[in-house]
Amino acid sequence: MKKITNSTHLEGYLFSHDLALKVSGENAKTPGVEFIAGTLEIATDDEGMNVVPVTFRYVTAKFASGKANATFSTLKNIIEKSQGNTWTDAGKSAWKIKVDTALGINDFYNAEGELITYKLNDGGFVHVVNAFGDDRNSFTADVVITGVNMKDADEEAGTPEIMVLKANTFNFRNDILPVDLVVKNSAGMGYFEGLEASAANPIFLKVWGVIECSTISRQIVEESAFGNDSVKTTSRKLREWVVTGASTEPYDFGDETVLTKDDLTKAAEAREVYLADVKQRRDEYLANKGTAPAAGAPAKAADFSF
């Protein structure tokens, strides 16, 4: 299996954060370890509109090798000294941040026992910088595409017609990560449709693009028999990994030095084991609280029909 490309580069203003210094509990793999966890939000544009979050789950002061972790020091400095230096406090006078991270996912089971999986920027290296470079928002990833779906435009919400790529990428541990990517360019839609990717015919190639974050608002009007109508506005945040380019030729899927069906099958099986562990830990947590866990539908790690 080739070395997988999965990287995201972000530069922007420190918009806000909820980073916190914590200590691992007695049931942790390594109890009593100080670590930082939370979300760092970066405004990658000069208007403070495209706000991209980066999630840090467990950042310790030292690596397993004993070497000091510079990211821990930077995040700790943000916790202790960033008040008054965020976009919400200071606008363009906010600290300038550079993060090299990767596309990741978070999995959890909801109250109904259903698996919820969502994309995120997973950890990475953080630096406070004096100036921005030319690239402030980009991702590149090797992905296995197993299908495409068209999503109609929503005039009320102001969103265009898009193509959604059903895909899988991998993290640095070679864990398989199911992700949906978006294509808005008409030529790009034609290219991916022409690949004829399916669960039985996965297409492995490199894609790149940008992360677009926006808020979608919708008004709900209920007519009144008299007086004023009832008008309610609902909002939701939309975060899309938008593909703007792809390699001209897919990788040689099936080559043992690239990626094979056996590699995908083993990765999917490993994910099923991981999801079973996530569900078991959730069930044990609910049992300790005296709450019976909902059964939910069985989780399917990946959709390959070899």
Residue, then its C-alpha position, 0 to 999 in steps of 0.5 A: m500500500k502506497k503512502i497515503t496523502n491526506s493533508t490540510h493547510l490553513e492560515g488565518y486569524l485566530f477567530s476563537h477557541d475552547l481549548a482547555l488544559k486537562v488531566s487524563g482520568e484513572n480509567a485512561k490508558t495513561p492516567g494522570v497525564e496533562f493534555i490539551a483538548g478542544t477546538l481552534e477556529i481560524a478565519t481563513d479570509d480577511e472578512g472573518m466569514n470562512v471560519v474553519p475549526v480544527t479539533f485537538r483531542y489529546v495533545t501532551a507536553k511530550f511525545a512518547s519518545g520523550k521529545a518536547n511537543a511544540t504544539f502543546s506549548t503553542l496551544k498552552n500559550i493560546i489558552e493563557k494569552s489569547q484573550g483580547n487577541t481573537w477576531t471576536d475581540a480584535g478583528k484583523s489585529a487578532w493573532k495570525i495562526k498557521v495549522d498543518t492538519a489532516l482530514g479526519i472523522n469523529d464517530f459516536y452513537n446517538a441516543e437512538g443507538e445510530l452511528i453518527t460520523y462527521k468530518l473534521n480537521d484532526g489535530g496537527f502542527v500549530h504556529v503563531v506567524n507574523a504574516f500569511g503566505d499565498d495558500r491560506n486554505s487547501f486540502t489534498a487527499d488520496v481517496v477511494i471513490t465508490g459512487v457519486n450523487m447529485k444534490d439539487a439546488d435549494e433556492e430558498a437556502g441559496t445553495p447551488e446544485i452539487m455533486v457529492l462524492k462517496a469516498n474513503t481516505f486514510n489517516f497516518r495509521n492507515d485507518i479507513l475514513p469514510v468521507d463525503l466530498v463536494v464538487k461544484n464545478s460543472a467540468g469536475m462533475g462530468y469528470f467524476e461521473g465519467l469515472e463510473a465509480s461504484a462499490a464494485n469498481p472503486i476509483f483511487l485517485k488524488v483530489w485537492g480543494v478548499i474548505e468552505c464554511s457558511t451559515i444557512s438561514r431559512q425562514i418559516v412563516e406560519e400564517s395567522a388568522f388575524g394579526n401578524d404572521s408567525v415568522k421564525t428563522t432557523s440557522r445551521k452551519l455548513r462545512e464542505w470540503v469542496v474538490t477543485g481539482a483531481s489527478t488526470e489519471p487514477y492510481d493503478f488500483g490493484d497494484e500491491t505497491v499502490l492499493t488492492k481489494d485486500d487492503l480495502t477489505k482488511a481496512a474495512e474489517a478493522r473499522e468494524v472492530y473499532l466501531a464495535d468498541v465505540k458502541q461497547r464503551r457507549d453501552e457501558y457508560l449508559a449502563n453505569k448511569g442506569t440507562a438502557p442503551a438503544a439497539g440501533a441499526p448495525a454499523k457498516a464500516a464501508d461499502f465495497s462489493f468485491 
